[in-house]
Amino acid sequence: MDATLTFTVTDDDTASALGSGTLPVLATPRLLAWCEAATCAAIDPALGAGSTSVGTRVSLEHSGASAVGAEVEVTASDTYVDGRLHRFTVSARSGGKLVGSGEITRVVVDADRFLARLT
């Protein structure tokens, strides 16, 4: 299971806008959200009716800055599966340069049962 999504950095995606810094560059929390979106896109076609996946573990290195207007391509590849557990390797590139990489773990759950536990 693989997926690649492409995003364009806007003013709303910057560290200064999200409160994770003061510079007008891609914020790490937004990069993480984009990486999670790629893992969801990769796993969603394999989910059964009533199932969804939830993130349970993240390791992300944000290794390069991306300016407003930059295009960022995020790829997620399912590298390990154990029953309901799926581990993805994620990478983000901008202008051909690696700007982020890491690993995200998701677990497949029954959506209704999961939400019922919250009440």
N, C-alpha and C positions, 0 to 999 in steps of 0.2 A: 504494500500500500504506500503510494507516494502521492504527493500533491505539491504544486508550485503555484504560489500566488504572487501577484505584483501590486505594489502600492507606490503611491507618490507622496512624499513628505510634504505636509501642509503646515501652516502656522499652528494649527491645533494639535499637531503631533510632536511639537518641540518640548524640550526640557523646561523651558521657561513657561510654556502654557500649562504643562502638567504638574509643575511644582517639584520636579526632580532635578532641578538645576536652574541656572540663569541664562544659559546660552540658547540661541535660536537654532538648535540642531536636533536631530531625531532623538527623542527621549527613550531611555531604556525601557520604561513601562510600556510604551507604545510598541517597541520592537518585540517585547515579550508577547503582547496581545496579538501581533501579527504572526508570530511563530505558533502560538496556540491555535489561531485561525487555520493555519496550514495543517496542523495535526488533525483538526476537526474535519477539514476537507478531505484528508487522506483516509480517515477511518469511517466517515459517515456512509459511504456507499456499501459498506459491509455490515452495517447495523440492521438488526431485525426490527420489526414493527414494535413500537413501544420502548425501544432501547435508545439510549444516548450514551455519551461518554463524558466523564468528568476528569479534569486534570488533578493529579495527586502529587506530582513531584516535578520540580524544574531546576535545571542547572543551565545558566545562560551567561556567556561571555560577550559583552558588547565591546568589540575591539576596534571599531572605526567610526568616525563621525560621518553623518549624512546631512547635507544642507537642505533647507526648504527648496522644493522643486526636484530633488533627487528621486530617481526611481529605485526602489528596493525590491529585489526578487527574493522571496522566502520559500525555501524548500523543506518539506518534512518527509522523512523516509522511515517506515516502520522497520525497525531493526531487531526487535525481540518481541515474541508473543508467548504468553503463558496463560492459557484460558482467557479470562476477561481482561488481563493486563496487557497493555501495548506500550512498548517503549519506542520513541521516535528520536532520531537524530535530526536536528534542525540546523539550517545555515541560512544566512542572509548575505546577499551580495548587492553592491551598488557600483555601477561603472566597472564591473568585472572584478572588483576588489571585495574580499571577504570582510564584512563589517560586524558579523555576529555568528556565533555557533553555540551549540549546546545539545541538551537532551531533555525531552519532556515525556513524562509517563502519564498515560490515561488509562482509566478503568471503565469498562462497559457496565452500565447499570440499567435496570428497569426504571424508567423515568417516574412513573406513578409511585412505585414503592420507595424510591429515593426521596421524593418530595413528601410523602406521607410521614417519613421518619422525622421531619422537621417540625411537625405540629404536635 
